[in-house]
Every structure is written in C-alpha cells, then in structure tokens.
C-alpha cells in the first residue's frame, strides 16, 4: 500500500517540479530564434520565489472569491496534472484519471479565474473574462469530441487504458486519430493562451485574454496563478504524449527499472514539445480577436469529423 502511494506522490512532485522548467524552455527557444540570449531556464523558479516573498496587494472591493480563486485554480490544475500518466500507467489513482475528469478540473479552474476577474469590476477584467468565455464555448466542446474520438478507438476514457491500448493493440495509422491530434494541438494552443490565440509575453490591452484577467493579482496570489499556467501547459503536452506518443510509459505492475526508464523518457517528451511550441510561435503571427472563433472552431470541426469517420468505419 505504501509503495503505490509513494509512486503516485512522486508523480505529483515530478509534474510540479518540471512545469516551470517547461515554461523556461519555451521562452529560451523563442529567444534563441530571435538571436537573443534570453533568460536562463531556471528563471521561472526565480520569479516564483520572488513573488512568494512579496505581499499580496488587493483592491478594497475585493471579496473572498478574489482571495480564494488563485488557490482553487492551482489545486484544480495540479490535480489534473497528477492524473495524467507521465512515466507509468496503472498508478494508485489511475482509476480517476479520466479524460472527462481532467477536462472538468481545467474547466473549473477557468471558471474560477473568470469569476475572480469579474469580481474586482475593472474594465480589463471584464474584457478578459468575456473573451475567455467566448473561447471556452468552442474549446470545451472540441475537447469533448476529441475525448469521444479517442474513446471509440480505445474503448475507454481513462488515460491509463488509452495509453495501454495505443501501446499494445497495434492501432496503426488512422485518419480519425490524425484529425484528433491536430484538433488537440489547436485546443492546447487555445487553452494555454499561446500564439496565435494570445501572446503571453506582452500586455497589449486590445488583444490580451489571460493577462487581462490577472492584472489585479500580485505577490503569492500571482505566484499561484503563474505556477498554474505552467502546470496547465504541462498537462496538455502530457496528454498529447500519453495518447499519441506513449513510448516509454511503464505498464501497470511494472518494476522499478521500467518506471525509471519512463521517468527518464518523460522529460525528453516535454523538451520536444516545448521546443516545437517555441518554433511554432516564432513561425506564426498573433491573430485578431475576431478571427479566434474560426481558429478554435476548426478544432471543433476536426473532432466532429473524426467521430463521424469512426461511426462510418471503425477502421478509419
């Protein structure tokens, strides 16, 4: 009983430790592509430590919701990250690692952030919350369709079962899986407010979405939100790796050696995802806000097409 609990706890610490490093890697890649030295890889850790040492300054009309929201966002995102198989499947809490549960936890974090943005009553908070709601109205249905598409192939919505099926069932090349992968990449960019949806490196009041909702936060509250942002990016890259590239994952009941191999392969997957994300963001421009529904709607249509193909023929 103690050993499985320790392995599960190790996964929770692993995702928490690697999340800021992933953010630092993306920033470093983008800086190098711009022919700049850029900040060191450990800069996000330094920023979190600096913010944790500062007092939180809040508006006079801030309610308890504004104070509680950062911790709620962090808790929901951390739990979602802990449920995604990273180096092994069949862990102690794998029965709760359902794709729908992960989507619900991330949706709860988004809801809490939107409410906190509206709580203060500033113009930027309202703009950011309304844009976030508009994007979520398309991104969340696209996520559910992606889940259905993968579940129809694997016969389950649990991530451990999906990863085992992809590893051992000889799924092969499928058009529906390709459509689901492209749709999931679009959803990943959208949910993490990355280019072309949003630019996390700037504060342009006419275009920002996520930054508009967190402008009133400071100190430890802002540290919780920044860490949650890094964890959310890690969650989506981990989901892509778990479903479509489960190479190196230790199976249920595997020994320490297989888990050690999985723990060594997982950071490599994150590094590849971070490098590809940095290259993609440097290769494309920021979209206009009014074009975002078209971009996110493409993921919705791709997910729907993948599900329809599977209903027409399970071999597709």
Rosetta blueprint (number, residue, H / E / L):
1 X L
2 X H
3 X H
4 X H
5 X H
6 X H
7 X H
8 X H
9 X H
10 X H
11 X H
12 X H
13 X H
14 X H
15 X H
16 X H
17 X H
18 X H
19 X H
20 X H
21 X H
22 X H
23 X H
24 X H
25 X H
26 X H
27 X H
28 X H
29 X H
30 X H
31 X H
32 X H
33 X H
34 X L
35 X L
36 X L
37 X L
38 X L
39 X L
40 X L
41 X L
42 X L
43 X H
44 X H
45 X H
46 X H
47 X H
48 X H
49 X H
50 X H
51 X H
52 X H
53 X L
54 X L
55 X L
56 X L
57 X L
58 X L
59 X L
60 X L
61 X L
62 X L
63 X L
64 X H
65 X H
66 X H
67 X H
68 X H
69 X H
70 X H
71 X H
72 X H
73 X H
74 X H
75 X H
76 X H
77 X H
78 X H
79 X H
80 X H
81 X H
82 X H
83 X H
84 X L
85 X L
86 X L
87 X L
88 X E
89 X L
90 X L
91 X L
92 X L
93 X L
94 X H
95 X H
96 X H
97 X L
98 X E
99 X H
100 X H
101 X H
102 X H
103 X H
104 X H
105 X H
106 X H
107 X H
108 X H
109 X H
110 X H
111 X H
112 X H
113 X H
114 X H
115 X H
116 X H
117 X H
118 X H
119 X H
120 X H
121 X L
122 X L
123 X H
124 X H
125 X H
126 X H
127 X H
128 X H
129 X H
130 X H
131 X H
132 X H
133 X H
134 X H
135 X H
136 X H
137 X H
138 X H
139 X H
140 X H
141 X H
142 X H
143 X H
144 X H
145 X H
146 X H
147 X H
148 X H
149 X H
150 X H
151 X H
152 X H
153 X H
154 X H
155 X L
156 X L
157 X L
158 X E
159 X H
160 X H
161 X H
162 X H
163 X H
164 X H
165 X H
166 X H
167 X H
168 X H
169 X L
170 X L
171 X L
172 X L
173 X L
174 X L
175 X H
176 X H
177 X H
178 X H
179 X H
180 X H
181 X H
182 X H
183 X H
184 X H
185 X H
186 X H
187 X H
188 X H
189 X H
190 X H
191 X H
192 X L
193 X L
194 X L
195 X L
196 X L
197 X L
198 X L
199 X L
200 X L
201 X L
202 X L
203 X L
204 X L
205 X L
206 X L
207 X L
208 X L
209 X L
210 X H
211 X H
212 X H
213 X H
214 X L
215 X L
216 X L
217 X L
218 X L
219 X H
220 X H
221 X H
222 X H
223 X H
224 X H
225 X H
226 X H
227 X H
228 X H
229 X H
230 X H
231 X H
232 X H
233 X H
234 X H
235 X H
236 X H
237 X H
238 X H
239 X H
240 X H
241 X H
242 X H
243 X H
244 X H
245 X L
246 X L
247 X L
248 X L
249 X L
250 X E
251 X L
252 X L
253 X L
254 X L
255 X L
256 X H
257 X H
258 X H
259 X H
260 X H
261 X H
262 X H
263 X H
264 X H
265 X H
266 X H
267 X H
268 X H
269 X H
270 X H
271 X H
272 X H
273 X H
274 X H
275 X H
276 X H
277 X H
278 X H
279 X H
280 X H
281 X H
282 X H
283 X H
284 X L
285 X L
286 X L
287 X L
288 X L
289 X H
290 X H
291 X H
292 X H
293 X H
294 X H
295 X H
296 X H
297 X H
298 X H
299 X H
300 X H
301 X H
302 X H
303 X H
304 X H
305 X H
306 X H
307 X H
308 X H
309 X H
310 X H
311 X H
312 X H
313 X L
314 X L
315 X L
316 X L
